[in-house]
Amino acid sequence: MEVSLSEQNGVRLAIEGCGHGTLHAIYASVEEACKRKGWLNVDLLIIGGDFQSVRNAYDLNCVSMPAKYRSMCDFHEYYSGQRTAPCLTIFVGGNHEASNYLFELYYGGWVAPNIYYLGAANVLRLGPLRIAGMSGIWKGYNYRKPHHERLPYNESDIRSIYHTREVDIRKLLQIRTQIDIGISHDWPKGVEWKGDWKRLFRHKGHLEEDAREGQLGSVAAQYVMDRLRPRYWFSAHLHCKYAAVVDHVAMLEVNDKTGTTNGNFAATKNDEEIDLDGDLDGESGAAVASANADEIDLELEDDTDGAAIVAPGQGLDDVQVPVEPDVPIAGPTLSEEEARAALPESFRPQPPPVKEITEHPPGISNTTTHFLALDKCLPNKDFLQLTLIPSPDIATHERPFKLTYDREWLAVTRAFALSEPAVFGDPDATLPRPKSQAAYSDLIDQQTQWLDEHLADQDMAVPDAFEVIAPVYDNGNWNLPQYSRQLQRSNELQG
């Protein structure tokens, strides 16, 4: 079957959910799906995290997962050169990764020939498409921390290094022109309510409680999706297929009416819903607290009438001791207004902070995002989907498409590197407070001018500069002591 003209005028994508190291099966599935669709190949394969780029047994000990699930899997063959990826592949990081290897490529880079990691945050181009990606999963208690982890990792580092950090998302939020595709491992928070959520919760019942409590998904991914408004957003992590449509204009209108932001809708009263917190037969529905004889009642008055009972438990029950009456303290009598005026400045009510008025970038005009999450690569799972992304500009790009750097993202990266240098490996580091939108815009404009003067369009291609720099897999058992020495050394240092 020949490829139709409409399919020639678009970018052919394969989207995979979690990788979990099963590259052989993923590439075989892409090949079979292309045959059924009548495509010669895909222009790009996107893997939504948990890629597990394990080069050797040392790397395997840096993957956050129970020991019984650890396996070398397939990637080491692509790293060593035994196999080559049959199609261009990009991926974001998840919560089951060889974090030591990926952190070497913090800004993105080739993990093997034809396989590119997007880094902690990135924007790249493929032919006519602009693709934004962010790695990690959401843990609010680590979001505003620096990247403090450093080798040799301890167990805590292995479980926190993949948590999304605000210092990376801060850069993505400065993008001011249209993105076509967004990628995250974790789902953007709230997107579960934009599709057939009843069917989702029937299939994945354990997700419903978190969703209703606002605990499901990534707040950071939600920020980025709401700001960049890409045409498509792909995720993984929750091991199921789920499609949704996000109407950003409708969300903005609801937020304006309810005072909510970022798609977090305030709960509204449903007159047909049984209110378990309401009154029952005229009595309060709240449980009456039973008295605890051992609890200290902080609400009791201090009126002792000149005598006080000794505290119980000392063998002096019911014994009273005299108490000196309170002696008034001599001093000027002040009115309430005078007393308030005499308080230090720090005790006075502070005016609320002035919220910066931010406008949505006029260069971002899309208003609807099509969301798709997929499962992991296993039999009878919905883990792969082929789709065509139409583009009117595709005729100006020659196949096979190559990854190229994005000029705006380079300007953002340079602006942050010069004004807010990244800090790594220091748990005591303090991150700088975010600047205003206007301040960032000025810095980025300066770096855009610098790039225009120093970097031509023909120099924007991502170089094929992969090089094997770590030992290849030697078929050793990862449980042997020599392969876990960095963890042992870490425990010795902490002990």
N, C-alpha and C positions, 0 to 999 in steps of 0.2 A: 504494500500500500504506500502510495506517495504521500508526502506531507502536504497538506492543503496550503493554499496561499495565505489564509488567515493565520495558520500556525507558523508559517515562515516569517510573518510580520509581528512576531511577538517573541518574548524570552521564555524558553522552555525550562521550567523549574521542577525539581523533585524535592518535596518537603518530607523530612523524616522526624519523628518524635525523639525520644531518648535513644542515644546510640548504644550505651552500655557495652562498648567494645566489640560489637558484632559486625564489623565492617564487611567481612566476606558475604554474609547473608544480606546486608543492606545493598551492596553493589549488585549482587545477583538479582535482588528484587527489583532494583531500578532497571536493570537490563530487561527483565521479563515484562515489566510494566510498559517499557518503551515499545517492545515488540507488539504488545496488545493494542497500543495506541497508534502504532504506525510511525513512531519517531525513530530516527537513527540513534539519537542519544539526547541527553538533556544538556542545557547550557550550564546549569549549576545545580548542585545538590546542597541543600541546607539541612544541617542536623542541629536539633534544638537543645543540645547540652547532654551532660553525662556521657561525653564522648569517650573518656578513659584512654587518653594518649599515653599508655604505659609502655615505655621503651624497654624496661628491664625490671628485674626483681627489686631493685632499689626503689624505683618509682612506685611499685605496687604497695610498698609500705607507707606511702604518702597519700594513698587514696582513703577517703573517709567512708568506710563501710565495715560491717562486721567481718571478722577474719574468715568465717565460713563461706562468704560470698566472693572472696578475692580470687581472681583468676587472671592470667596474663592476657587472655582473649587474643584479638587479631592484630591490633595496631602495630606491634613490634615488627611484624613482617613488612609493613609499609615504611616504617622508619628505617629499617636496615637495608631496604632496597630489594628484598626478595619479591615484593609485589609493588605495583604502582596503581594508584587510584585511577580508575578508568574514566572518571569525569571530575571536573573541578568541584571541590568540596569546601564549604566553609562551615564553621560551627561557633557557638558561644559556649562558655563554661557553665556547668551545673554544679550540683553538690556532691557528685561522685567523680572526681577527676584526679589525675596525677598533678596535684596542685604545684608541686615543686617545678615541674616542667613548664606548666602554663604561666607561672609567675615570671619565668625568664622572658616571656613574650607578653609582658604587661600591656604594651601598646599594640599588640597584634603581630602575627608573623607565621611563617610556614612551619608546621610541626612535622611535615613529611612532604615529599614531592606531590604537588597538586592538592594538598590539604592545608587550609589556612585557618588559623585561630584568630577570631576578631579581637581578642584582648578583653580587658576589663570593660572598655567602652570604645566604640569606633563607628566611623562612617566611611564606607568605601563605595566605589562605583563598579558596576559590571555592565558594559555596553551602555544602554540608555537608562539603566536603573541606578538609583541611589539606595543603599542598604545601610541601615543603622542597626547596631547590635549592642547588647549589654549582657554581662555575665553574672552568675551567682544567683542566690536566693535571698529572700527578704528575712532579716532578723533585725527588728527595730533597735534592740539594745546595742548592736554593733554598727548601725548605719552611719552615725556621725563620728565614728572612731577612725583613726588613720589605719593604713595597712601595717600593723605592728608586728605581724608574724615574720619570723626569720629562721633560717636554717641554723642548727638542726631543729626541726619541728618537734614540739611536744604534742601530746594528745589533744590539748586544748587548741593549739594552732591548727592542727589538721581539721578540726571541726569548725573553725571560724574563718579560715582564709578564703573560703568561697562565699562569704556573706557580702552582699552588695554594699558599697560604700558611697556616701554622699559626695565625696570628692570626685568620683567618676561620673556620677549622674549630673552633677553641677555643670560639667562640660557639655553633655548632650543637650541640656536645657537651653544652651546658648545658640543652637542651630536656628537660623532664621529663614531658610528656604525649604522647599518641599522635599520630603523623603517619600520614597515609594514603598519600601518594605522595612518593617521593624521586627527584630528577633529578640526574644528573651527566653530563658529557661523557665522561670517562674511565670505564672499567669499574671497579667495586670489585675490589680485588685478591682473587684466589681464587675469584671467582664463576664462572670458566670451568670449574671442576671440579664445579659443581653441576648441570650439564645434560649433554647428549649431547656430551661433549668429544671423543670419537673422531670424530664427524661434523664437529665444528668444525675439528679439526686436518687432516682430509682436505680440507676446503674452504679453510682458511687455514693451510697447512703452516708458514709462517714464524712463526706464533704459538707453536708447541709448545715450541721451545727456551726462549723467554722464560718461558713458563708453568712448565715443569719446573724452571727456575732461580729461580722466585719473582720474576721481573722484570716480569711482565705485570700491568697494571692499577694503580690508584691506592690506595696505603695510606690516604690521607686519606678517600677515598670508602668504603673498607672500615670505617674507624673509625666514620664517621657511620651507615652502614647497620647495623652491629652494635649501635650505641647506640640509634638511633631505631626500628629494626625496623619500617619502614613496610610496609603491605600490598603495595605495588607499588614497583618501582624501575626507572626507564627511563634508558638510556644510548645512546651512539652511538660515534663515534671510530674503531672498528676496521672499519667498512664491511662489516658482515655482520649477518644476522639471527640472534639466538641467545636462547633461552629457558632459564631455570634456576629452580630452587626452592631457597631457602636456609632450612634448618631451624635457627633460632637456638638452640633448646634442645639439639639433638643436637651442634651445634658447641661449646656451652658444656660439655657433658659430656666431649667428646673433649679439649677444652683442659684441663679439670681433671685428666684422667688422664695427659696427656702433658706438661703444664706449658707448653703453647704458649698464645699469646694471639691474639686477632683473626683466628682462622681459619687461621693459618699452621700447617699440620700437619707435625710432624716426620716424616722419612722412616723407614719401618720396614723391617726385613729381610725379604726374600722368599726363602724357601729354594730356590725353583725358578729364581731369577735367577742368571745367570752373573756372578760377582764378578770384575770385571777388575782389581781392586786386591788380590786374594788371592794366595796362594802358587801358583807353577807348578812342578810336579814337585819340590817341596821347596825350591825356590829362590825368593827374593823376586821378585815380579812387577814391582817398580819398576825402572826403567832404571838401570843402574850409571853414575854420573857419571864422565865421562872427565876426566882431570887437565888443567888449564889452566896451562901453564908461566908465563903472565903474571899469574895470579891471586894476590893476596896471601892467604896462609893465616893467618887470624887465630887458628887453633888451635895453631900451632907453639909449642913451649916456648921460653922466653927463656934457656935454659941455654947459655951461650957458652963456658964453660971458659976464661975469661980472654982470648979472642980472638973477633973477629967478621969475617965476610966482607963486603967492600964490596958494596953493592947493585949489581946488574948494570946495563949500559947506560952506564957512565961510563968505559970503557976500562981498568978496573982489575979485570978478572975474576980471581977466585981469590986476590986480595990480601987478607991478613988484617991487622987493626989491633988493637992491645992494648986491652982493656977493663978498667977498674977494677972490682975485685970489689965486690959490694954491701956497703955498710957498715951494720951494724944500727943502727937509731935507738934511742937511749936513751929509756926511758920505762917507765911502770908496765905490768906484764903483767896484762891483764884476761881474765877468763873470758868465754865466749860470752854468758852471761846478763848480766854486768856491762857488756859492750860494747853489747848491745842496749838496756839501760836508759839508757846514756849518750847514745844517739842523740836528736836533736831530735824533737819531737812529729810533725813532718811526715813523718819517715822510718818511723814506726810504722804497722803495718797498721791501716787504718781500718775500722770496722764498716760493713757494708752499709747503704745508706740504708733508712730505715723506709718501706715502701710503704704508701701510703694505702689503707685498705680502702674500696672504693667499691661500693655496692649498686646494682643496676639499678633505675631509677626505677619505683616501683609504678604510676605513671600510664601506663606503657608496657606493655601486656599482650599485644600481638600477638607471635606466635612464628614466623610463616612469612612470608617475603618472596618474591613472584613477580617475577623479574627478566626484563626484555626489552630487548634491544639491536636496533637496526635500521640499515639501510644508508643511503647517500645517495641523493638523488632522481635516478635515471637509469633508462632503459628496462631492463626485465627484472631489476630489483633489488627486493629486499624492503625498501622504505624507509618504508612507511606501514601503520599498523594502527589500525582503529577498535575501540573496546572500551567496554563499559558498566561503570561502577563503581557497584554497588548501594549504596544508603545508606538506612537506615531513617528518617533525619531530613530527607529531601529535601522532604517535604510542608511543612515549615516555611520553605522558601526559595522565592522567586518567580523564575521565569525572565523574562528572560535573567539568568543569574547574573553578578554583578559581583565583581571582585577586592576583597578587604578586607584590611586589616592584621591581623596576628595579635597578640593582646594579650601572650601570653607572649614572643613574639619581640621586641616593642617593649620589654618589661621587660629582656630580655637585652641588647639593643642599648644601652639607656640605662645599664645597670649597667656595661658595658664602656666606653662613652664617658666616663663619669665617673671610673672607677677606672683604666682603661688606655687613655688617649686614643690614637687612631690616629695613626701617623706616616707621612707620605708624602714621597717624593722625596729622602730623606736616606740615602745609602748607608752612612753611618757610624753610623746610629741603632742603639741596642741595645734589643731587645724585652724587656719585663718577663717574668719567669718566671711560669708559670701558678700561680694560687692553688689552694688545696685545694677540693675539691668543696663542703665545708661553707661556706667563705668565699664562694664564688660564689653558693651558695644564699641566704645571708643578704643579699647585695647585690641579687640578683634579687627576693627577697621585698620588699625596701624599695621597689624601683622598681615592682613590681606594685601595691603600695598607693598609690603616687603616681599611677599611671595610673588606678586605680579612682576616685580622687578628682578627677581632672582631665579624663578622657576618657570620654565616654559611648559606648555601643555604636553609636548612629547616626552618630557621628563617625569610625568606623573604615573607611569606604569609601575606597578609593584614588581620589583625585580625578582626573578626566580633564583633566589640566593640561598636555598636550603643547603645545609651542611650537617652531616652527622657529627655531633660533638660529645655524645655520651656513649658509654658502652652499650653494645647491642645485646639482646637477650642471649644468654649462654645456656639456656635450658636448666638453669639451677632452680632449686626449690626455694621459693621466696620466704619460707619459714626458717631457713637456716640462719644462724646468728650473723653471718657476715653481711647478709642483705638487710638487716635491721639495725645496723650499728649506729646510724644517726639518731634513732629513737632511744637506743640504749645510752648513748652519750648524753642525750638531752636529759634523760631521767637521772643520770649521775650528776649532771650539773645542778639540777633542781634539788636533788637529795642533799 
